[in-house]
Amino acid sequence: MIGDSITEDDDAAAAVLKIVVQHLEEIYKEQSKAITSMIETMKDMITKVNTTIEIFNKQKSTVTSPQRAVAIVHPTSGGAGINRARGHALSIYRYISHA
């Protein structure tokens, strides 16, 4: 890990530089993993949004109220997560009713 490759033959500046480079490489690896994870999460969210839009496009003629929009997107939600579903449905309902 950091500093384990320094020998007595290295001068002080080179030794410090090695430590700094190793540390920066570790930071880069961690940030790369985090960025990759965020990209995968965004791809998943985009897929879910696209699926929801496809559902609405197929059934938008039956969307006459925000409650009906919730029923289309979350047919088995009952009461669980209904406020979040209602928020999404209201946004989409407003969009398609103005289109």
Z-matrix of the N, CA and C atoms (Angstrom, degrees):
N
C 1 1.440
C 2 1.527 1 110.11
N 3 1.300 2 116.42 1 -147.84
C 4 1.455 3 120.37 2 -174.31
C 5 1.525 4 110.30 3 -67.48
N 6 1.330 5 116.33 4 123.73
C 7 1.451 6 121.74 5 174.83
C 8 1.509 7 116.02 6 83.96
N 9 1.310 8 119.96 7 -3.72
C 10 1.458 9 119.93 8 -175.08
C 11 1.520 10 113.53 9 -79.88
N 12 1.324 11 118.64 10 -7.00
C 13 1.462 12 119.75 11 -179.49
C 14 1.530 13 112.60 12 -106.05
N 15 1.319 14 117.29 13 11.92
C 16 1.464 15 120.84 14 -179.54
C 17 1.530 16 109.15 15 -84.02
N 18 1.321 17 116.40 16 132.44
C 19 1.471 18 121.30 17 178.32
C 20 1.519 19 109.71 18 -117.21
N 21 1.341 20 115.99 19 171.57
C 22 1.462 21 120.34 20 179.10
C 23 1.518 22 111.91 21 -65.93
N 24 1.329 23 117.31 22 -23.44
C 25 1.461 24 120.60 23 -178.73
C 26 1.531 25 112.58 24 -72.90
N 27 1.316 26 116.65 25 -20.62
C 28 1.465 27 120.03 26 -179.39
C 29 1.523 28 109.90 27 -74.13
N 30 1.314 29 115.71 28 138.78
C 31 1.458 30 116.78 29 173.49
C 32 1.522 31 108.57 30 -81.63
N 33 1.305 32 117.00 31 168.43
C 34 1.465 33 121.98 32 -172.43
C 35 1.521 34 112.21 33 -60.82
N 36 1.322 35 118.29 34 -44.02
C 37 1.468 36 120.88 35 -177.98
C 38 1.521 37 111.24 36 -63.81
N 39 1.322 38 116.70 37 -43.69
C 40 1.463 39 120.03 38 179.27
C 41 1.523 40 110.84 39 -65.64
N 42 1.328 41 116.47 40 -37.74
C 43 1.463 42 120.40 41 179.51
C 44 1.524 43 110.82 42 -64.70
N 45 1.317 44 116.21 43 -44.69
C 46 1.466 45 120.38 44 178.73
C 47 1.523 46 109.72 45 -63.87
N 48 1.321 47 116.59 46 -42.05
C 49 1.460 48 120.76 47 179.10
C 50 1.523 49 111.47 48 -61.33
N 51 1.323 50 117.26 49 -40.87
C 52 1.467 51 120.75 50 177.49
C 53 1.524 52 110.96 51 -60.50
N 54 1.326 53 115.46 52 -44.76
C 55 1.471 54 119.95 53 -179.83
C 56 1.526 55 110.25 54 -62.17
N 57 1.319 56 116.99 55 -45.14
C 58 1.466 57 121.17 56 -179.45
C 59 1.525 58 110.55 57 -62.23
N 60 1.315 59 117.29 58 -45.60
C 61 1.468 60 121.15 59 -179.89
C 62 1.520 61 110.62 60 -62.26
N 63 1.337 62 117.09 61 -44.59
C 64 1.468 63 120.08 62 179.23
C 65 1.525 64 110.87 63 -61.70
N 66 1.332 65 115.44 64 -41.97
C 67 1.463 66 119.65 65 179.70
C 68 1.532 67 110.74 66 -64.00
N 69 1.319 68 117.18 67 -43.59
C 70 1.467 69 120.90 68 178.66
C 71 1.527 70 111.50 69 -64.04
N 72 1.324 71 117.16 70 -36.87
C 73 1.466 72 120.34 71 177.23
C 74 1.522 73 111.02 72 -63.46
N 75 1.340 74 116.80 73 -40.90
C 76 1.468 75 120.55 74 177.74
C 77 1.531 76 110.90 75 -63.49
N 78 1.325 77 116.41 76 -44.07
C 79 1.470 78 120.62 77 178.62
C 80 1.527 79 110.08 78 -61.39
N 81 1.326 80 116.84 79 -44.10
C 82 1.462 81 121.37 80 -179.98
C 83 1.528 82 110.94 81 -59.91
N 84 1.339 83 116.67 82 -43.71
C 85 1.468 84 120.40 83 -179.95
C 86 1.526 85 110.75 84 -61.60
N 87 1.340 86 116.56 85 -44.66
C 88 1.465 87 120.25 86 -179.54
C 89 1.527 88 111.05 87 -64.74
N 90 1.323 89 116.67 88 -43.12
C 91 1.464 90 119.87 89 -179.68
C 92 1.521 91 111.09 90 -67.41
N 93 1.309 92 117.40 91 -36.81
C 94 1.466 93 120.56 92 178.01
C 95 1.524 94 110.72 93 -62.06
N 96 1.341 95 116.25 94 -41.82
C 97 1.467 96 120.18 95 178.04
C 98 1.526 97 110.35 96 -63.34
N 99 1.328 98 116.54 97 -43.37
C 100 1.464 99 120.26 98 -179.24
C 101 1.526 100 111.10 99 -64.59
N 102 1.316 101 117.09 100 -42.81
C 103 1.468 102 120.87 101 179.76
C 104 1.523 103 110.62 102 -64.98
N 105 1.328 104 116.72 103 -42.56
C 106 1.466 105 120.38 104 177.89
C 107 1.521 106 110.40 105 -60.52
N 108 1.322 107 116.76 106 -41.99
C 109 1.466 108 120.95 107 178.94
C 110 1.529 109 110.81 108 -63.69
N 111 1.332 110 117.27 109 -42.48
C 112 1.463 111 120.28 110 178.85
C 113 1.520 112 111.25 111 -64.11
N 114 1.318 113 117.08 112 -39.77
C 115 1.468 114 120.49 113 178.69
C 116 1.521 115 110.44 114 -63.01
N 117 1.326 116 117.44 115 -42.87
C 118 1.463 117 121.07 116 178.72
C 119 1.529 118 110.74 117 -63.46
N 120 1.333 119 116.95 118 -40.63
C 121 1.464 120 120.80 119 177.90
C 122 1.524 121 110.50 120 -63.12
N 123 1.333 122 117.25 121 -42.68
C 124 1.467 123 120.31 122 178.94
C 125 1.523 124 111.51 123 -65.17
N 126 1.331 125 116.94 124 -39.69
C 127 1.465 126 119.86 125 177.27
C 128 1.524 127 110.28 126 -60.71
N 129 1.332 128 116.61 127 -42.29
C 130 1.463 129 121.14 128 179.02
C 131 1.527 130 110.57 129 -63.32
N 132 1.333 131 116.91 130 -42.69
C 133 1.463 132 120.32 131 179.10
C 134 1.525 133 110.95 132 -64.04
N 135 1.321 134 117.31 133 -41.73
C 136 1.466 135 121.09 134 179.04
C 137 1.521 136 110.38 135 -62.87
N 138 1.324 137 116.54 136 -41.15
C 139 1.466 138 120.39 137 177.55
C 140 1.520 139 110.46 138 -60.70
N 141 1.333 140 117.33 139 -43.67
C 142 1.467 141 121.01 140 179.63
C 143 1.524 142 111.15 141 -64.30
N 144 1.322 143 116.84 142 -41.81
C 145 1.467 144 120.08 143 178.64
C 146 1.525 145 110.13 144 -64.20
N 147 1.330 146 116.83 145 -44.74
C 148 1.467 147 119.97 146 179.08
C 149 1.520 148 111.58 147 -61.39
N 150 1.328 149 116.98 148 -39.59
C 151 1.465 150 120.78 149 177.64
C 152 1.521 151 110.32 150 -63.20
N 153 1.331 152 116.27 151 -43.64
C 154 1.466 153 120.34 152 178.71
C 155 1.523 154 110.79 153 -62.13
N 156 1.312 155 117.24 154 -42.90
C 157 1.469 156 120.95 155 179.13
C 158 1.525 157 110.55 156 -64.04
N 159 1.327 158 117.25 157 -40.17
C 160 1.465 159 120.41 158 177.17
C 161 1.526 160 110.70 159 -61.01
N 162 1.331 161 116.54 160 -43.35
C 163 1.471 162 120.42 161 178.44
C 164 1.527 163 109.41 162 -59.75
N 165 1.338 164 116.66 163 -46.08
C 166 1.455 165 119.57 164 -179.36
C 167 1.522 166 111.92 165 -65.68
N 168 1.312 167 116.94 166 -39.60
C 169 1.464 168 118.98 167 179.45
C 170 1.521 169 111.35 168 -62.75
N 171 1.324 170 117.12 169 -35.97
C 172 1.463 171 120.59 170 178.97
C 173 1.523 172 111.73 171 -72.74
N 174 1.343 173 116.71 172 -31.26
C 175 1.459 174 119.47 173 -172.81
C 176 1.525 175 113.26 174 -119.61
N 177 1.328 176 118.74 175 14.70
C 178 1.458 177 118.92 176 -173.23
C 179 1.526 178 113.59 177 -64.51
N 180 1.308 179 118.24 178 -23.02
C 181 1.463 180 118.76 179 177.41
C 182 1.525 181 111.39 180 -68.41
N 183 1.332 182 117.17 181 -20.68
C 184 1.468 183 120.03 182 178.86
C 185 1.518 184 112.14 183 -93.14
N 186 1.336 185 117.60 184 -3.52
C 187 1.463 186 120.50 185 -179.55
C 188 1.519 187 108.44 186 -84.95
N 189 1.312 188 115.37 187 102.31
C 190 1.460 189 120.86 188 -179.36
C 191 1.517 190 111.95 189 -112.37
N 192 1.325 191 116.71 190 -5.08
C 193 1.459 192 120.61 191 179.87
C 194 1.525 193 109.05 192 -159.07
N 195 1.332 194 116.35 193 161.20
C 196 1.464 195 118.88 194 175.46
C 197 1.529 196 112.64 195 -59.71
N 198 1.342 197 117.25 196 -34.07
C 199 1.464 198 120.60 197 179.08
C 200 1.524 199 110.71 198 -63.80
N 201 1.327 200 116.56 199 -40.26
C 202 1.467 201 120.20 200 177.93
C 203 1.528 202 109.83 201 -66.22
N 204 1.329 203 116.76 202 -36.41
C 205 1.459 204 120.39 203 177.42
C 206 1.521 205 110.66 204 -62.18
N 207 1.331 206 117.20 205 -41.30
C 208 1.473 207 121.14 206 176.80
C 209 1.515 208 109.73 207 -61.94
N 210 1.310 209 117.28 208 -43.01
C 211 1.464 210 121.09 209 -178.65
C 212 1.522 211 111.58 210 -63.29
N 213 1.319 212 117.62 211 -34.44
C 214 1.465 213 120.60 212 179.70
C 215 1.523 214 110.70 213 -70.93
N 216 1.330 215 116.58 214 -46.68
C 217 1.461 216 120.47 215 -175.97
C 218 1.519 217 112.16 216 -75.47
N 219 1.315 218 117.47 217 -38.74
C 220 1.464 219 122.50 218 -177.50
C 221 1.529 220 109.69 219 -125.91
N 222 1.322 221 117.40 220 71.14
C 223 1.464 222 119.53 221 -173.75
C 224 1.525 223 114.62 222 -63.68
N 225 1.326 224 118.37 223 -24.07
C 226 1.467 225 119.74 224 -178.22
C 227 1.513 226 112.05 225 -111.58
N 228 1.332 227 117.56 226 15.45
C 229 1.459 228 119.45 227 -173.71
C 230 1.522 229 113.13 228 -68.33
N 231 1.318 230 117.97 229 -28.27
C 232 1.458 231 119.02 230 -178.13
C 233 1.505 232 109.55 231 58.12
N 234 1.323 233 116.76 232 -109.68
C 235 1.454 234 119.90 233 176.44
C 236 1.512 235 111.91 234 -112.75
N 237 1.321 236 117.19 235 -10.64
C 238 1.464 237 120.72 236 -174.82
C 239 1.521 238 110.93 237 -73.94
N 240 1.306 239 116.55 238 122.79
C 241 1.458 240 121.25 239 177.47
C 242 1.507 241 113.71 240 66.13
N 243 1.306 242 117.11 241 20.84
C 244 1.457 243 120.39 242 -173.32
C 245 1.531 244 111.94 243 -67.50
N 246 1.334 245 118.02 244 -33.16
C 247 1.467 246 119.45 245 -179.68
C 248 1.516 247 111.45 246 -66.09
N 249 1.326 248 116.78 247 -41.39
C 250 1.461 249 119.47 248 177.81
C 251 1.525 250 109.51 249 -66.68
N 252 1.312 251 116.48 250 -43.62
C 253 1.463 252 120.74 251 178.76
C 254 1.521 253 110.12 252 -61.42
N 255 1.328 254 116.47 253 -40.71
C 256 1.462 255 120.69 254 179.66
C 257 1.531 256 110.43 255 -62.74
N 258 1.330 257 117.10 256 -40.61
C 259 1.465 258 120.75 257 178.59
C 260 1.514 259 111.91 258 -61.56
N 261 1.342 260 116.06 259 -45.94
C 262 1.465 261 119.74 260 178.13
C 263 1.528 262 110.26 261 -63.59
N 264 1.310 263 115.65 262 -44.22
C 265 1.458 264 120.01 263 -177.52
C 266 1.524 265 111.34 264 -64.59
N 267 1.336 266 117.44 265 -40.59
C 268 1.462 267 120.04 266 178.14
C 269 1.526 268 111.21 267 -60.18
N 270 1.318 269 116.14 268 -43.24
C 271 1.466 270 119.68 269 179.33
C 272 1.519 271 110.99 270 -61.00
N 273 1.315 272 116.23 271 -46.53
C 274 1.461 273 120.08 272 -178.37
C 275 1.524 274 110.33 273 -69.85
N 276 1.331 275 117.87 274 -39.53
C 277 1.462 276 121.89 275 178.70
C 278 1.530 277 110.31 276 -59.87
N 279 1.335 278 116.25 277 -44.84
C 280 1.468 279 119.74 278 178.47
C 281 1.528 280 110.58 279 -62.15
N 282 1.326 281 115.46 280 -40.10
C 283 1.466 282 119.86 281 -179.89
C 284 1.524 283 111.19 282 -62.96
N 285 1.336 284 117.45 283 -49.55
C 286 1.465 285 118.64 284 -175.12
C 287 1.521 286 112.30 285 -76.47
N 288 1.330 287 118.48 286 -23.94
C 289 1.457 288 118.92 287 179.37
C 290 1.532 289 111.17 288 -78.41
N 291 1.337 290 117.50 289 -15.53
C 292 1.466 291 121.22 290 176.38
C 293 1.518 292 111.76 291 -100.83
N 294 1.322 293 117.52 292 -4.22
C 295 1.475 294 120.70 293 -176.70
C 296 1.512 295 110.91 294 -79.74
